[in-house]
Every structure is written in structure tokens, then in C-alpha cells.
Amino acid sequence: MTKLTCITTTFNDGKALYNSVNSILNQSYENFQYIIVDDGSSDETRDIVSSIKDERVLSIIQANDGLSGARNKGLEQVTGEYVCFLDADDARPNWAFQSMADLIKEEKPDLVFCKGTLSEVRGELLPFYDTRIFDIIRDKIGQGPAVQNDPETQSAIRLAQLIEPQSANKLVKYSLLKQSKIGFPNTHFFEDIFFHTNILAKAQRVSFLHHPSFTYFRRYLRPQITGSSSDLRFDIIPVTKLTLETFQNLPQFHDPYHRAAVVASCFKILEWCEHSISHHYRYHFREAARALLTLINPLFLHFPHDTPDGMEIIRSAEKYIGGLNHA
């Protein structure tokens, strides 16, 4: 049986943490390690973490180091062959690990992308934001894996870049992480786009799990970064720069469609941050975004003329970047 590792980080999540913990401990597939990293929480959350008694659980309590630092700390303790993540107030259905293990046995991938479910603030269950991309990928390649440099499946790898850069939707072969030395950029929010872009470019075989394996909860009165309008939004600018600088050293940089998908996925987040940041910061954010354009490789600003199915986002990014250039 393939051993899986799941990492959850928590910071002052309190009783909401039980949502994640119970969904993992009640998986029908039992050969897993569950790492919980308490990133300097107050007593309530720390006591909950300390109270979890299960031989499959490794609890780590550390001084506050941020989400990326906590995830990287968890990665140091992985014993599974594959690793995934789950935020502290999200959940997995109890069939998730079994579905992952079955797919691993059949396709032996380096990386698996999983569909998700969105639970809105009033409890309405909806497909996750990237469901259409999954559907297009399935139409293109069927149920099998996509392989780097395979003309028959390369389009699916490019499209996978446009899947939401959410931590719970990936299962990664741990040896690939170790060999590639890929982790999360410390001290920054919006770290998932960096991890997402680099691990996809390094994976040789990419599989897709086409039924939901996690639920993302949008909540009132929760300190989710996606629900704030503070100056934390500025973090997307250095993370985008770091992501593009790293990507330009990879072979996929010379594929204009993959390169455009990377730019589009980064600038989609950047544009969203500009539109959702507090009005007080908006002018300075836009000026910083304009400055970013002068610091990246000019090839990132050259987009293909055609728009393959599912990649309409590259036209949106091209329009947004054009607006920055002419502001």
C-alpha cells in the first residue's frame, strides 16, 4: 500500500481545526501520516493540537513563522511516498485518500491534481472555481496522465497551470520535492502560485482526479487572506517576480503557451488583489505592479496570437498588462 502524508498548518483556528482533523482521521484509506504544524497559536488552538491522540498524527508546535515556514517545517518530517496539504478549516471526503491511492497504483504519477468543492458562506455546495479546466483536460486526454513533451498530452500540462493554485488540490511525489528542492517561499502570502508553477514544471507524469477530494469553505468572520483587503495584498508582487524568475530557468519557458499560462495565472491573482485591496492602497499597488513589468524577462509579455480552448485567461492577462503599460 502506498503511504500518504497530509500536512495541515494552523494558527489560532480554534475549534474550526476539528473540521480538517476529523476529515483526515476518518479516511477509509488508513495508510497515512498526518502532520499538524501549530504555527505559534494561542492556548485554545495549541491545546486542541496537543489533545489529538492518534499514532498516525505527528504534532509540531513552533513559534510563529508564517504559513510557508510552517508548511516547510512539515515537509521536513514527511515519511509518506506522496504528500498533500489541507488548510485548517477545510475538509476531505472520507474516500479522498482511497481515490488518490488507486490513481497512484494505476498511473504512477509525479503529481496529481484533484477536483474540489466550494462551500459558500451560507452552506451552498458548488463546483470549485477551476472545474471547467478539469473538464477541458478530460475532453482532451481522457482519464489517463499527461506526460511532459508528449505531443498528445502536452496541452493538458499547459492547462494544468490554470488550475487554481490551491494547496489542497495537489498530491505530490515526495521524492520529486526532495530532488527538486521545491518548497514554499518564506515570509510571503500567496505562496501557492510559486509552489504550483514549479512543481508542475518539474513533474514528468501528471494525473487528474476528476471527482472532488476536498471542500474549501468560505466563511464569515474568519481571518482568510482571501477575505481581507489589507496591505498583505502587496505580497503577490514579490511572489510573482520570484515565480517568473524561477520559471524562466526551466525548459517550459521556451514553450510560448506554457509561458503565457504562467504569466496569466500570476497576473490573474495580481489583478484580483488590485481590485480587492483597500482603496487607500490601490494607487500604490498599481504603481508597484507597473514597476514589476520592468523587472521581468520581456518574453513574458509576448503572448501567442491564438487562444486554445480553456486558455482565455491569457487574453485577460494581456489586457490587464496592456493597461498597466499605458497607465
N, C-alpha and C positions, 0 to 999 in steps of 0.2 A: 504493500500500500504506500502511495506517495504521501509523505508528510508535508503538511502545510503549516505556515506560520502566519498569523494575523497580528498586526500591531495597531493598538489604539492609544492615542495620547489624550491626556485630559488636563484641563486647567480650570478649576473651580466650576466644574459641570454639575456637581452635587448629585442629586438623585436621578437626573437625566442620564447619568452614566450607566445605570442599570439597563437602559434600553439596549445599548450596544453589548454589554457583558452578557446579558441573558440570551440575546440572539446568537451569540457565538457559542456559549456553553451548551446550548440546546440543539446544536447542529446534529443531523443524523449521521454524518461522517465524523468519526471521533479521533482520527489520527492527525492531531494538530497540536501546535504550540500557540498559546495566546499571550502576547506580551502587552502589558499595560504600563505606560510610562506616565507617571504623575509629575507634571512639569511645574512643581512649586505651588501646588494648590493650598488653599486654607484647610482648616481642620476637617470640615464636613466631607469634602471630596477625598482627602487623604485617608480618613477613617474608613470610607467605603472601599477604597483600593486595598487597604490593609486587611479588611474583613473577608476578602474573597479567598476562599479556601478550595482550591482545585489543583490537582497535580499537573494539569496542563497549562496553568497560569503562572507566568513569571511577572512579578510586580517590581517596578523600578521607581523609586522616589528620588527626585533630584531637585536642585534649586532651579528657579525659573530660567529657561534658556530659549524659549520660543518654540513654536510648532516644529520648525525644521530641525532644530537641535534635538528636540525630543524624539522625533522620528529617526534621526540618525543614531541616537543612543539605542533605540530599539533595534535598529538594523545590526548593531554590533553583537546582539545576543541571539540572532536567528539560528535555529537548528533545523528548520524545515528545508525541503528542496525547492519550494516555491513560497513567495511571501506576498501578502496583500495588506491593505490598510482599511481601517474603518474609523470614522470620526466618532467622538464620544457620545453623540446623541443620535446617531443614525443606527441602522439595523440591517441584518441579513435574514432572509427567509431560511428556514431550517434545512432546505435542500441545497443551499448555495455551495457548500464545500463538496458535497457529493457530485454535483454537476461539474464543478471545477476538476475534481479528481478524475471523473470519467473522461472529460475532454483531454486532460493531460495524457492519460493512458492511450487514448486513440490517436492523438495528433502530435504529441511530444513537442509542444511549442516552447519558445523562449519567453513569450509574452501572450497573455490572454486579456482581451477587452470584454467587459461584461455589460450587458444592458442593465438599466436601473429603473426604479420607480420614484416618482416625486410625490411626496405627501405635502399638500398645501396647508396653509396655516389653519384652515377650517377642517382639515382631515380628508379632503378630497384626494383620491389617488389618481395620478396621471402618469403617462409615459414620461420618462426623463427627457431632458432637453435635446439629447442627441439621437433620439430613436430613429429619425429619418435617415441619419448617416448609417446606422446599423442596417436598416432595411435596404439601402442602396448597395452596401457592401455585400449583403447576402444575394441580392439580384445579380451582382457581377461575378461572384466566385462560388456561390452556393454555400454549403456548410463547411467546406474544408479550410485549411490555413492559407494565409498569404505568405509568399516567400520573397525575400529581398532579391531583386534583379531578375525575377521571373516575369517575362512579359505578360503572362496570362493573369498574374495576380498583383502586379506592382501598383496598379491603380487603387487597390484596396488599402495598401500601406499608406499611400498619399492621403486617402480619405480618412484613415485612422488618425491622422494628425488633427483632423477637425472634430473628432470625438471630444466631448467635454474633458478638460484636464482635471478630472476629479479623482481623488486618491482611491476611492472605494471601487472604481471600475476597472482596476488592473490587478492581475496576478502575474508576478514576475519570477522567472527562474533565478534563484538566489546566486548561483554561480556566475550568471551574467552580470549581476550587480557587482559582485566582488571583482571580477576580471576587468570590468569597465570602470570601476571606482566611481559609480554614479550614486549620488545621494541628493539631499535637499540643500539649497543654499541657505546657510545660517543667517539669522538676523532679518530676514525679509518675509513679508507676506506675499501671497500669490506665487508661492514656491512651486505649485503643482505644474505649471506650464513648463518650467525648466526640466523637471523630472520626466514629465510626459514626452517632451520632444526628444530628449536624449535617449531614453530607454527604447523608444520606438525606432530610432535610427540605428541603435546597436543590435536590436533583435533580428535574427535571421528568419525565424518562423513565428508568425503572428496568427493566433487563433481568435475566434469570436464566439462568445457565449450569447446566444440570441434569445434567452429568456431571462427575466430580471433576477439579479443576485444581490441587490442591495436596495434599500429605501433611504432616500435623502429627505429629511424633514425640514421644511421651512417653519420657523416658529416665531411667535410674538415674544418680545422681551427676552431674547437670547442674544448673547454677545457674538453673533456670527459676523465675520468680516464682510460678508456679502450684504449684511443688513445695516451697515453703518455708512456714514458719509464723511468720515474724518480724514485727516491728512495721511492716514495709513494707505489711502489710495495711491499716494505717490510711489509706494514700493514697486508698483508694476513697471515703472520706468527703468530702474536698475536691473530688475529681473528680466525684462525684455532685452535689454542690452546684453546681459550675461548669456541669455538663451541664444541670441543670434550670433554672438561671438563664438560660442561653443559650437553651434551648428555649422558655421562656415568652415570649420576644420574637418568636417565629415564628408564622405563621398556623396551623400544625398544633396549637398549644397549645389552640386552641378546639375541636378535634375530640376528644371525650372518649375515644374508642377509641385514637387515636394517642397522646394524652397518657398514658393508662393503660399503653400498651405501653412508653413511655419509662420511666415510673416502675418498671414491672415488670422491665425489663431492667437498670436500675441496681440495684434492690434485690435482684435475684437474685444479683448479684455481691457486694453488701454482705452478704447473709445467708451466702453461701458463705465470705466472709472471716471472719465471726464464728465460724462453725463450725470453720474450719480454722486459725485463729490459735492460737498457743501459749496454753495455759490461763492462764499468767501475765498475759497482756494482755486476756483475754476480758472481764472486768468493765468495764475502761476503754473497750474498743472499744464495748460495748453502750451505755455512757453517752454516748459521742460520737455514736453512731447516734441515740439518743433526742434529743440536742441538735440534730442535723441536722433533725429533724422540725419544730422550732420556727422554723427559719430559711428554710424553703422556702415557696413560694406554697401556701396551704391548698387550692387547687383540685387540686393534685397528689394530695391524699389523698381525693378524691371519685372513686370508681370506678363505672363503668357497672354496672347490675344484672344484665345478661345477659352471657354468656360465649361469644363467637363461636368457631367451631372453630379450634383452634390457639392460642388466647389464654388457655388455662387458667392460665398463669403469672400472670395478673393476680390470680387468686384467691389464689395462694400469696403474692404480694407483699402483698395486702390483709391476709392472716392474719398475716404477719410484722410488718407495720407496726402492726397492732392489738395484737400482743404487746408491741411497744416502747412503745406509748402507755399500756399498762396494767401495765407492769413496776413 
